[in-house]
Amino acid sequence: MIKVSVMYPNGPDARFDTAYYVERHMPMVKERMGSQLRYYTVDVALAPGSTDPNAPYIAMGHLFCDSVEAFQAGFGPHTQEIMGDIPNYTNQKPVIQMSSVAVGAP
């Protein structure tokens, strides 16, 4: 299994609409990728009342797929639409990392 992590950097002028990301963007990604996406998770930095100024990332989305080929088959045809939605929820450029999952369970 592989995990594609999409991490949104924190900063003094960083904007991130968690509700939009959770309720609209990630469900759209799941719908477009279909069965190629096994599941996804969303992490949001913890802080009482505001984003933690020390957290390196405001939020992270993680896409879990059976293989790199499965990810490419599901994401590839929809790359422009998915990436084009980014300005609707953040002004940050995401950092993307693809990893092999060594240990984990859904």
Contacts in CASP RR format, 6 or more apart in sequence:
PFRMAT RR
TARGET T0000
AUTHOR 0000-0000-0000
METHOD contacts of the structure
MODEL  1
MIKVSVMYPNGPDARFDTAYYVERHMPMVKERMGSQLRYYTVDVALAPGS
TDPNAPYIAMGHLFCDSVEAFQAGFGPHTQEIMGDIPNYTNQKPVIQMSS
VAVGAP
1 38 0 8 1.000
1 64 0 8 1.000
1 65 0 8 1.000
1 66 0 8 1.000
1 67 0 8 1.000
1 100 0 8 1.000
1 101 0 8 1.000
2 64 0 8 1.000
2 65 0 8 1.000
2 66 0 8 1.000
2 67 0 8 1.000
2 68 0 8 1.000
2 71 0 8 1.000
2 98 0 8 1.000
2 99 0 8 1.000
2 100 0 8 1.000
2 101 0 8 1.000
3 62 0 8 1.000
3 63 0 8 1.000
3 64 0 8 1.000
3 65 0 8 1.000
3 98 0 8 1.000
3 99 0 8 1.000
3 100 0 8 1.000
3 101 0 8 1.000
4 62 0 8 1.000
4 63 0 8 1.000
4 65 0 8 1.000
4 71 0 8 1.000
4 75 0 8 1.000
4 96 0 8 1.000
4 97 0 8 1.000
4 98 0 8 1.000
4 99 0 8 1.000
5 60 0 8 1.000
5 61 0 8 1.000
5 62 0 8 1.000
5 96 0 8 1.000
5 97 0 8 1.000
5 98 0 8 1.000
5 99 0 8 1.000
6 60 0 8 1.000
6 61 0 8 1.000
6 62 0 8 1.000
6 63 0 8 1.000
6 94 0 8 1.000
6 95 0 8 1.000
6 96 0 8 1.000
7 57 0 8 1.000
7 59 0 8 1.000
7 60 0 8 1.000
7 61 0 8 1.000
7 94 0 8 1.000
7 95 0 8 1.000
7 96 0 8 1.000
7 97 0 8 1.000
8 14 0 8 1.000
8 16 0 8 1.000
8 57 0 8 1.000
8 58 0 8 1.000
8 59 0 8 1.000
8 60 0 8 1.000
8 90 0 8 1.000
8 92 0 8 1.000
8 94 0 8 1.000
8 95 0 8 1.000
9 56 0 8 1.000
9 57 0 8 1.000
9 58 0 8 1.000
9 92 0 8 1.000
9 93 0 8 1.000
9 95 0 8 1.000
10 45 0 8 1.000
10 51 0 8 1.000
10 52 0 8 1.000
10 53 0 8 1.000
10 55 0 8 1.000
10 56 0 8 1.000
10 57 0 8 1.000
10 58 0 8 1.000
11 53 0 8 1.000
11 58 0 8 1.000
12 53 0 8 1.000
13 91 0 8 1.000
14 51 0 8 1.000
14 58 0 8 1.000
14 90 0 8 1.000
14 91 0 8 1.000
14 92 0 8 1.000
15 90 0 8 1.000
15 91 0 8 1.000
15 92 0 8 1.000
16 51 0 8 1.000
16 58 0 8 1.000
16 59 0 8 1.000
16 89 0 8 1.000
16 90 0 8 1.000
16 92 0 8 1.000
17 88 0 8 1.000
17 89 0 8 1.000
17 90 0 8 1.000
18 44 0 8 1.000
18 59 0 8 1.000
20 88 0 8 1.000
20 89 0 8 1.000
21 42 0 8 1.000
21 59 0 8 1.000
21 89 0 8 1.000
21 90 0 8 1.000
22 42 0 8 1.000
24 88 0 8 1.000
24 89 0 8 1.000
25 85 0 8 1.000
25 88 0 8 1.000
25 89 0 8 1.000
26 40 0 8 1.000
26 42 0 8 1.000
26 61 0 8 1.000
28 81 0 8 1.000
28 82 0 8 1.000
28 85 0 8 1.000
29 37 0 8 1.000
29 40 0 8 1.000
29 63 0 8 1.000
29 75 0 8 1.000
29 78 0 8 1.000
29 82 0 8 1.000
30 37 0 8 1.000
30 40 0 8 1.000
32 74 0 8 1.000
32 75 0 8 1.000
32 77 0 8 1.000
32 78 0 8 1.000
32 81 0 8 1.000
32 82 0 8 1.000
33 63 0 8 1.000
33 74 0 8 1.000
33 75 0 8 1.000
33 78 0 8 1.000
34 74 0 8 1.000
36 65 0 8 1.000
36 66 0 8 1.000
36 70 0 8 1.000
36 71 0 8 1.000
36 73 0 8 1.000
36 74 0 8 1.000
36 75 0 8 1.000
37 63 0 8 1.000
37 64 0 8 1.000
37 65 0 8 1.000
37 71 0 8 1.000
37 74 0 8 1.000
38 64 0 8 1.000
38 65 0 8 1.000
38 66 0 8 1.000
38 106 0 8 1.000
39 64 0 8 1.000
39 106 0 8 1.000
40 61 0 8 1.000
40 62 0 8 1.000
40 63 0 8 1.000
40 64 0 8 1.000
41 61 0 8 1.000
41 62 0 8 1.000
41 64 0 8 1.000
42 59 0 8 1.000
42 60 0 8 1.000
42 61 0 8 1.000
42 62 0 8 1.000
43 59 0 8 1.000
43 60 0 8 1.000
43 61 0 8 1.000
43 62 0 8 1.000
44 58 0 8 1.000
44 59 0 8 1.000
45 51 0 8 1.000
45 52 0 8 1.000
45 55 0 8 1.000
45 57 0 8 1.000
45 58 0 8 1.000
45 59 0 8 1.000
46 52 0 8 1.000
46 55 0 8 1.000
47 53 0 8 1.000
47 55 0 8 1.000
51 58 0 8 1.000
57 95 0 8 1.000
58 90 0 8 1.000
58 92 0 8 1.000
63 71 0 8 1.000
63 75 0 8 1.000
64 101 0 8 1.000
64 106 0 8 1.000
65 71 0 8 1.000
68 98 0 8 1.000
71 98 0 8 1.000
75 82 0 8 1.000
86 94 0 8 1.000
END
